[in-house]
């Protein structure tokens, strides 16, 4: 209530939507189980069927630790999309990419990088939307993006990612467009619209054109899937459409390769624990005059505790600029306190793991009150 009273009149009419989304989220959960634990050529190789690869995925971070079979499955999806006939708007953007290949690379945008990189001692949040949490053991259904998009904005996320891979997250590029449209409704408000990121396994430049056509401001590219040369090419392709690239990396070698390829934003994915993530970026050699934003992708834990919040604080203290959170936003299911907005808000809190452990939720002991105050605001 206190929060609602501080909003401008233009924002108040939207706030009930966010509150309703939070309330509906508790109903979407099953109470009995809520806590149960290319460059410029299209692919042409033969590919496995969807059934051969569907079980490879478990959470959103699975996209960042894929083998050759899943990459080939994605190539098959892209090839079918091309055979079915992409819309003229996508083909026009694809042609722009191809035309730019003959020219000198354009200077990449740094708008998203700037939004994600705040002063030392703070952390920004990328909230990832996905329609399903297959194999997560948490809630069965996630609300539509039109309901959760304002929640992400109102509770302080810096950007929204949409897992635009139907096999793993149940989303498509249409969902990106829905989130973009909803965010644009906040134009002129405070907080204003958040940039939207297309989180997909990029294997061909037409996916970059799809992302731009849907209104995304950035795409993700997985270094371990495409390699340094493709990362470099995709960064150039994205820049030609005014998009930024977040490069997913899982080792120190991949992180350095991404920087060498020109990446200005890297996300450490598929690595558990804050210390393990920090080891990936600890020895990065960054050329003088360049800035690299570092993101820690927080894996969801298979329990009721809020260890993910504590890990976000630890990543902040280790020097990460941003955390990417997905399944952990939805794991509380029917708990009205730990809705997605509250998780985002608490991750951003200036609390310390020394004084405010998320596991101290009883209200007893030093720091417990500080943490509950953060998450309930």
C-alpha positions in Angstrom: 0.0 0.0 0.0 2.8 2.4 0.9 4.4 1.6 -2.5 1.2 2.3 -4.4 0.7 5.6 -2.7 4.1 6.8 -3.9 3.3 6.3 -7.5 2.3 8.9 -10.0 -1.4 9.0 -11.1 -0.4 7.5 -14.5 1.2 4.5 -12.9 -1.6 3.8 -10.4 -4.0 2.6 -13.1 -1.4 -0.1 -14.1 -0.4 -1.1 -10.6 -3.5 -3.2 -9.9 -2.6 -5.4 -12.9 0.8 -6.1 -11.3 -0.9 -6.9 -8.0 -3.5 -9.1 -9.7 -0.7 -11.0 -11.4 1.0 -11.6 -8.1 -2.3 -12.9 -6.7 -3.1 -15.1 -9.7 0.4 -16.5 -9.5 -0.5 -18.1 -6.2 -3.6 -19.7 -7.8 -1.6 -21.0 -10.8 0.5 -23.1 -8.5 -0.5 -26.6 -7.4 -0.5 -26.1 -3.6 0.3 -29.8 -3.1 3.4 -29.7 -5.3 4.5 -26.1 -5.4 7.6 -26.8 -3.3 8.2 -30.2 -4.6 11.5 -30.5 -5.4 24.4 -18.3 -40.2 27.2 -16.0 -40.3 25.5 -15.6 -43.7 24.6 -19.2 -44.6 21.6 -21.3 -43.5 22.3 -24.7 -42.0 22.0 -27.6 -44.3 23.1 -30.7 -42.3 20.8 -33.6 -41.4 19.3 -33.2 -37.9 17.8 -35.3 -35.1 14.0 -35.3 -34.4 12.5 -33.1 -31.7 11.9 -36.2 -29.6 15.6 -37.1 -29.6 16.4 -33.8 -27.9 13.4 -32.7 -25.9 14.6 -34.3 -22.7 18.0 -32.6 -22.9 16.6 -29.4 -21.3 15.8 -29.0 -17.6 15.9 -25.2 -16.9 16.5 -22.0 -18.8 20.2 -22.4 -18.2 20.2 -25.6 -20.2 20.4 -23.6 -23.3 23.9 -22.6 -22.3 25.3 -26.0 -21.9 24.2 -27.8 -25.1 25.8 -30.5 -27.1 25.9 -30.9 -30.9 22.6 -32.7 -31.1 20.6 -29.9 -29.6 22.4 -27.3 -31.8 21.4 -29.4 -34.8 17.9 -29.5 -33.5 17.8 -25.8 -33.4 19.2 -25.6 -36.9 16.4 -27.9 -38.0 13.9 -25.5 -36.5 15.5 -22.5 -38.3 15.5 -24.4 -41.6 11.8 -25.2 -41.3 11.1 -21.6 -40.4 12.9 -20.5 -43.6 11.1 -23.2 -45.7 7.7 -22.1 -44.4 8.4 -18.5 -45.6 9.3 -15.8 -43.0 7.3 -12.6 -43.1 8.4 -9.8 -45.3 9.4 -7.7 -42.3 11.9 -10.3 -41.2 13.3 -10.8 -44.7 13.8 -7.1 -45.0 15.9 -7.1 -41.8 17.8 -10.2 -42.9 18.7 -8.4 -46.2 20.0 -5.4 -44.1 22.3 -7.8 -42.3 23.5 -9.3 -45.5 24.1 -5.9 -47.0 26.1 -4.8 -44.0 28.5 -7.8 -44.4 30.2 -6.0 -47.2 30.7 -2.9 -45.2 32.8 -1.9 -42.2 31.3 -3.1 -38.9 29.0 -0.5 -37.3 29.7 0.7 -33.8 27.6 -1.5 -31.5 25.0 0.1 -29.2 25.8 0.2 -25.5 22.4 1.2 -24.2 21.7 -2.1 -22.5 25.3 -2.4 -21.2 24.9 1.0 -19.6 21.6 0.0 -18.0 23.0 -3.2 -16.5 26.2 -1.6 -15.2 25.7 0.5 -12.1 28.0 1.8 -9.4 30.2 -0.6 -7.5 28.3 -2.4 -4.7 25.0 -2.6 -6.5 23.5 -5.3 -8.7 21.0 -5.1 -11.6 18.5 -7.8 -12.4 17.5 -9.4 -15.7 14.2 -11.3 -15.2 13.6 -14.1 -17.6 10.1 -15.0 -18.7 9.3 -18.5 -19.7 5.9 -20.3 -20.1 6.9 -23.7 -18.7 9.3 -25.0 -16.0 9.7 -28.5 -17.3 11.5 -30.7 -14.8 11.8 -28.0 -12.3 9.6 -29.5 -9.6 8.1 -26.1 -8.8 4.9 -24.7 -10.2 3.1 -26.2 -13.1 2.1 -23.0 -15.0 3.5 -19.5 -15.4 1.2 -16.5 -16.0 1.0 -15.0 -19.4 3.6 -12.4 -20.2 1.1 -9.6 -20.4 0.6 -10.1 -16.6 4.2 -10.7 -15.5 5.8 -8.0 -17.6 4.6 -5.1 -15.5 5.5 -7.0 -12.3 9.1 -7.2 -13.5 9.1 -3.4 -14.2 7.4 -2.3 -11.1 9.7 -4.3 -8.8 12.9 -3.0 -10.2 14.3 -5.3 -12.9 16.7 -3.6 -15.3 15.6 -5.8 -18.3 13.3 -8.6 -19.3 14.5 -11.7 -21.2 12.1 -14.0 -23.0 13.2 -17.6 -23.5 12.3 -17.6 -27.2 12.9 -21.4 -27.6 9.6 -23.2 -27.7 11.2 -26.5 -26.8 12.8 -25.4 -23.6 10.7 -22.5 -22.3 7.4 -22.7 -24.2 7.9 -19.3 -25.7 8.2 -17.9 -29.2 9.1 -14.6 -30.8 5.4 -13.6 -30.5 5.9 -13.6 -26.8 8.8 -11.2 -27.2 6.5 -8.9 -29.1 3.8 -9.1 -26.4 6.3 -8.1 -23.7 7.7 -5.3 -25.8 4.2 -3.9 -26.4 3.4 -4.1 -22.7 6.6 -2.4 -21.7 6.0 0.4 -24.2 2.8 1.2 -22.4 4.9 2.6 -19.6 6.6 5.1 -21.9 6.7 8.4 -20.0 6.2 6.8 -16.7 8.6 6.1 -13.9 9.8 3.4 -14.1 9.7 3.5 -17.8 9.7 0.6 -20.3 12.4 -2.1 -19.9 14.5 -3.3 -22.8 13.6 -6.8 -23.9 16.2 -9.5 -24.6 15.6 -12.4 -27.0 17.0 -15.5 -25.1 17.4 -18.1 -27.8 20.0 -20.5 -29.1 21.3 -18.4 -32.0 22.7 -20.5 -34.9 21.7 -18.3 -37.9 21.5 -14.6 -38.5 17.8 -14.9 -39.4 17.1 -15.4 -35.7 18.7 -12.0 -35.1 16.3 -10.5 -37.7 13.4 -12.2 -35.9 14.4 -10.7 -32.6 14.7 -7.2 -34.1 11.3 -7.6 -35.9 9.7 -8.5 -32.5 11.2 -5.4 -30.9 14.0 -6.9 -28.8 17.0 -4.7 -28.0 19.5 -7.6 -27.5 20.0 -11.3 -28.3 22.0 -14.0 -26.5 24.7 -16.0 -28.3 26.2 -19.1 -26.7 30.0 -19.2 -27.2 30.3 -23.0 -26.5 27.8 -23.7 -29.3 29.0 -21.4 -32.1 32.7 -20.6 -31.3 34.7 -17.4 -31.5 34.3 -16.6 -35.2 30.6 -17.0 -35.2 30.3 -14.8 -32.0 32.3 -12.1 -33.8 30.0 -12.4 -36.9 26.8 -12.4 -34.9 27.9 -9.3 -32.9 28.4 -7.5 -36.3 25.1 -8.8 -37.6 23.3 -7.6 -34.5 25.0 -4.2 -34.6 23.7 -3.7 -38.1 20.2 -3.8 -36.7 21.0 -1.8 -33.6 20.9 -4.8 -31.3 23.4 -5.7 -28.5 24.7 -9.2 -27.9 25.0 -11.0 -24.6 27.5 -13.8 -24.9 26.9 -16.9 -22.7 30.1 -18.5 -21.4 30.8 -21.3 -19.1 34.6 -21.3 -18.7 37.4 -18.8 -18.4 38.6 -19.7 -21.8 35.2 -19.0 -23.3 35.0 -15.8 -21.5 38.3 -14.6 -22.8 37.4 -15.8 -26.3 34.1 -13.8 -26.1 36.0 -10.6 -25.1 38.5 -11.2 -27.9 35.6 -11.5 -30.3 34.3 -8.1 -29.3 31.7 -8.9 -26.6 30.8 -6.1 -24.3 28.4 -8.1 -22.2 29.1 -11.7 -21.1 26.9 -13.9 -19.0 28.4 -16.8 -16.9 25.9 -19.7 -17.4 25.6 -23.3 -16.3 28.1 -22.7 -13.4 26.9 -23.3 -9.8 27.8 -21.1 -6.9 29.1 -17.5 -6.8 32.8 -18.6 -6.4 32.6 -20.9 -9.5 31.1 -18.1 -11.5 33.7 -15.6 -10.4 36.5 -18.0 -11.4 35.2 -17.7 -15.0 35.8 -13.9 -15.1 38.5 -13.4 -12.5 41.4 -13.5 -15.0 39.8 -11.7 -17.9 42.2 -9.6 -19.9 40.2 -6.6 -21.2 41.8 -4.2 -23.8 42.4 -0.7 -22.6 39.5 1.6 -23.2 36.9 -1.2 -23.4 34.3 -2.0 -20.7 32.8 -5.4 -20.3 29.6 -5.9 -18.3 29.5 -9.2 -16.4 26.3 -11.2 -15.6 25.9 -14.1 -13.3 23.2 -16.5 -14.3 21.6 -17.8 -11.0 20.6 -21.5 -11.1 17.4 -22.4 -9.2 17.9 -24.6 -6.1 15.7 -27.6 -5.5 14.5 -26.5 -2.1 12.2 -24.0 -0.3 15.0 -21.7 0.8 16.0 -18.5 -0.9 19.6 -19.4 -1.5 19.4 -17.8 -4.9 19.0 -14.4 -3.2 22.0 -14.9 -1.1 24.0 -16.0 -4.2 23.0 -12.8 -6.0 24.4 -10.8 -3.0 27.6 -12.8 -3.2 27.9 -12.2 -6.9 27.4 -8.5 -6.3 30.1 -8.5 -3.7 32.5 -10.3 -6.0 32.1 -7.6 -8.6 29.4 -8.9 -11.0 27.4 -6.1 -12.5 24.2 -8.0 -13.0 22.4 -11.3 -12.2 20.1 -13.2 -14.6 17.3 -15.0 -12.8 14.7 -17.3 -14.3 13.3 -20.4 -12.5 14.0 -19.0 -9.1 11.4 -16.3 -9.7 8.7 -18.9 -9.8 9.8 -21.6 -7.4 7.8 -20.3 -4.4 4.6 -21.2 -6.1 1.7 -20.5 -3.7 3.7 -18.3 -1.2 2.2 -14.8 -1.4 5.4 -13.3 0.0 7.9 -14.7 -2.4 6.3 -13.8 -5.7 8.6 -12.8 -8.6 8.6 -9.1 -7.8 9.6 -9.7 -4.2 12.5 -12.0 -5.3 13.7 -9.3 -7.7 13.4 -6.6 -5.0 15.3 -8.7 -2.4 18.1 -9.5 -4.8 18.6 -5.8 -5.4 18.6 -5.1 -1.7 21.9 -3.8 -0.1 21.8 -6.6 2.4 24.9 -8.6 3.3 25.2 -12.4 3.6 27.0 -11.6 6.8 24.0 -10.0 8.5 20.9 -11.0 6.4 20.8 -14.6 5.3 17.6 -15.5 3.3 17.5 -18.7 5.3 16.8 -16.7 8.4 13.1 -16.2 7.7 11.7 -16.7 11.1 12.1 -13.1 12.1 14.5 -14.1 14.8 18.2 -13.2 14.9 20.2 -10.4 13.6 19.5 -9.5 10.0 16.3 -11.5 9.7 14.1 -8.4 10.0 16.2 -6.5 7.5 15.8 -9.2 4.9 12.0 -9.6 5.5 11.7 -5.8 5.2 13.5 -5.9 1.9 11.4 -8.7 0.4 8.1 -7.3 1.5 8.7 -3.7 0.2 
